[in-house]
Amino acid sequence: MTGTGKLMRNKAYKRHILTKKSTKRKRNMRQDAVVDETNMKNMKKILPYI
């Protein structure tokens, strides 16, 4: 949860089969991403302690 109330998430597709992915792509998957506004209501419902 950010200070402004937005939810952060990890990026997908970084656990295995990394050899065919470029270094730039793997590096960009390390950063967190903001949960989209269309999913925010459902995410806050399934994460009640945030």
Contact map, one row per residue, 1 for C-alpha under 8 A:
11101111000000000000000000000000000000000000000001
11111111000000000000000000000000000000000000000000
11111100000000000000000000000000000000000000000000
01111100000000000000000000000000000000000000000000
11111110000000000000000000000000000000000000000000
11111111000000000000000000000000011000000000000000
11001111100000000000000000000000011000010000000000
11000111110000000000000000000001111000000000000000
00000011111000000000000000000001111000000000000000
00000001111100000000000000001111100000000000000000
00000000111111000000000000001111100000000000000000
00000000011111100000000000001000000000000000000000
00000000001111110000000000000000000000000000000000
00000000001111111100000001001000000000000000000000
00000000000111111100000000000000000000000000000000
00000000000011111100000000000000000000000000000000
00000000000001111111100000000000000000000000000000
00000000000001111111100001000000000000000000000000
00000000000000001111110000000000000000000000000000
00000000000000001111110000000000000000000000000000
00000000000000001111111011000000000000000000000000
00000000000000000011111111000000000000000000000000
00000000000000000000111111100000000000000000000000
00000000000000000000011111110000000000000000000000
00000000000000000000111111111000000000000000000000
00000000000001000100111111111100000000000000000000
00000000000000000000001111111110000000000000000000
00000000000000000000000111111110000000000000000000
00000000011101000000000011111111000000000000000000
00000000011000000000000001111111000000000000000000
00000000011000000000000000111111100000000000000000
00000001111000000000000000001111110000000000000000
00000001111000000000000000000011111000000000000000
00000111100000000000000000000001111100000000000000
00000111100000000000000000000000111110110000000000
00000000000000000000000000000000011111110000000000
00000000000000000000000000000000001111111000000000
00000000000000000000000000000000000111111000000000
00000000000000000000000000000000001111111110000000
00000010000000000000000000000000001111111111000000
00000000000000000000000000000000000011111111100000
00000000000000000000000000000000000000111111110000
00000000000000000000000000000000000000111111111000
00000000000000000000000000000000000000011111111101
00000000000000000000000000000000000000001111111100
00000000000000000000000000000000000000000111111100
00000000000000000000000000000000000000000011111111
00000000000000000000000000000000000000000001111111
00000000000000000000000000000000000000000000001111
10000000000000000000000000000000000000000001001111
